[in-house]
């Protein structure tokens, strides 16, 4: 597993390098800004996942998202993890943009910087490298609570399906969802099939293979949108 890391904070970046290396993940490059990483790409070799700070020079707003898009254009299905230190009230909006912009062809993750530990980072890198989607559990918990408040007694989803959506947003595999909920794998898969059919347009179910494979990202994105709290950051 080879990772590229971009963060302008030297101490934080050093901590991430140490965390990844100590878990057997090679940091192929660590840079302070996106231009430096792009300039070095040809000499770095294979990158499985790029871990990017959301706020980078020169404006410290959302350069990490722009960098992620460029990396996708140049490297294809490289996994992208965005680490954000933004205040909580705007986090969900940026998370939704990250999933929408970067979830089309490869794995994608969005995590709070102040909630990342070594184990969580390793697991996120592994999931995203495998093409999965990882959203900080705080998002899915908030989304689930908001959904329950807005849809109490609604027939859209059963209580069990809301639990499955919550775990799906955390990046869990079908087997992990089944184990977490103490249900069989076939039952978990049936729940997911019903969720995909209800949440996604028909083209996502019957379209080309890459789009069908991306149903998990699309479903998580739609799950966050359906909280009714999403809008572009000011």
N, C-alpha and C positions, 0 to 999 in steps of 0.2 A: 504494500500500500504506500503510495507516494502522494504527498500533500504539498500544496503551495499555500503560503500564509501571507496575508497583507494586513498590516495594522501600523498606524503611525506612532503608537505609544510603545516605546522601546521596552519598558519593563513588562507591560502586558504581553507583548509579542514574545518576549523571552520566556515568559511563563507558559504560554501556549506551546512553544517549541519544546520545552522541557516535558510538558504534559503528554504531548504526542509521542515524542521519542521514548519516554519511559513506558509507553504502552505498545511499543513495537511498530509504530507508524513513522516512516521516514519523512522528514520535512525537507523536500527537495529544494525549496527556496522560501526565504522569508524576507519581505521587503516593506518599505515604509509607505509606498503608494503604488497605484495601479500602473503608471507609466513605467516604473522601474521593472515591475514584473513582466509587462508586455515586451520590454526591450530585451529581457533575458530568456524569453520563452524558448527560442530556438536552441539554446544551449542547456536547458534544464532537462530535457527528455520527457518521458511520460509523466503526466499528472493525473491522478485518479480523482482527487477532490481539491477544490480551492476553498479555503476558509478566509472569508473577507469581512473586514469591519465595514459596517454600513456607512459610517461617516469617515471620509478620507479627504486629504487635501485635494483641491484648493478651497472648497467651500464648506467642507465638513457637514454635508447634508445627506445625500444619498448616492455618493460616488460608488459605493460598493455594489449597488444594483447595476449601475451602468457598466462597471468593470465585469460583473458576472455575465452580462449580455455579450460583451466583446469576447470573453473567454469561450462562451458557447459558440460564437461564430467561428472562432479560430480553432477550437479544440473539439468541436462536436458535442458528444454527450458527457463531457466532464461534469462531475458532481459539484454543486455549489452550495456552500453553507454561509449564510449571512449571520454575523454576530452584531447585535444592536445594543447600544446603551441608552437609547432614547427613553424618554419618560413613558410610563405605561399607557397614558391616554392616546398616544399616537402609534404605539407599537403595532397594534392589530392592523392598522391601515398599511403600514410598511410591510408587514408580514404577508398581507394579501397581495400587494404589488409584487413581492418577491416570488410567491407561488405562481402568480399569473404570468410574470415575465420570464421566469427561469424554469418553470415546471414542464415545459413542452417536450423536451428531448432527453432529459437526464434527471438524476436525483437532485433534490433540492431540500435545504433545511433553513430554518430561521429560529435563532435562539437568543435569549436574553444573556448579555455578557455577565451580569451579576448573579446569574443562576447556573452558570456553566462550571462543572467540576471535571476532573480528569476522566472519570468513568463515563459520564454523560457525553463528553466530547468524543471519546473513542467510539462509543456506540453510535453517535450521530454520523461520524465519518464513515463507519462501516455500512450503515443503512443507506446513506446517500451514495456511496460508491457503488452499491448494488442497484441503484436506480430508484430507491425509495424516497419517501417524503417524511421529514421530521419537523414538527412544529412544537415549540416549547409547550409543555403540558399546561402552563398557566393560561395559554390562549384557549386550548380546548376546554378547560374547566370553565372559563368565563363564557365561552360560546355555549356550552351545555346549559349553564345556569340561565343565560339570557334566552335560550331556546325554550326552556321550561316555563319561564315567566311569560313569554309571548304566546306560547302555544299550549297552555294548560288545557287538557281535555281535547286537543286537536287530534285528528285522525292521520296526520301526515306520517308520523313515525310512532312506533311503539316505544315504551320505556327502554326495552332491550336494545332496539335499534339506535336510540340516542346514546346508550352506553357503547355500542359498537362504533358509532361515529366518533365519539370521544377518543377511543383507543386508536382508531384509524388515524386521527389527526396527530396522535403522538408518534406515529411512524411504526406501529406494531404490525407484524406479519399476521396472516390468517391464523397460523398456529398459536402465536402469542396472544392474540385476541381470544381464541378459544380457551387457552389455559387460564388467562386472567379472569374470564367470566365463568369458568367451570362448566363449559359446554363442549360438545364434541366439535371436531373440525368441520364435518359436513354441515352442522347447524350454523356455525359461524359463517361458512361460505354462503349458505342460503340467505342469511341476514345481509351479507354484503351484496349479493346479487340483487336483492330487492332494493337496497339503498341505491345502488348504481342506476337501476332502472327508473327510480323515482327522481333522482337528483340530476342525472345527466341527460343531455340531448341524445336522440336516437343515434346520431352520427358517431358518438363516442362508444356506443355499444356495437355498432355494425360497420364502422369505418375501417380504414387501414390498420394493420397490426400495431404500428407505433402509437396510434391514438387509443386503441383498446388497452394497450399495456399501460397507458398513462391515466387510466380511470381513477386510480387512487389519488393522484395529485388533483385532478379535476374535481373529485368528490370533496376533498378537504377544502379546496378553494370555495366551492359552492356552499359548504357547511359554514365557513366563516362569513360568507356574504349573507347567508340567511339569518344571521343575528340581527340584521337591520341597522348595524352601527358603523358600516363601512363607508368611508368617503376618502377622497384624496387628501393628503396632508396639506396644510396651508403653506 
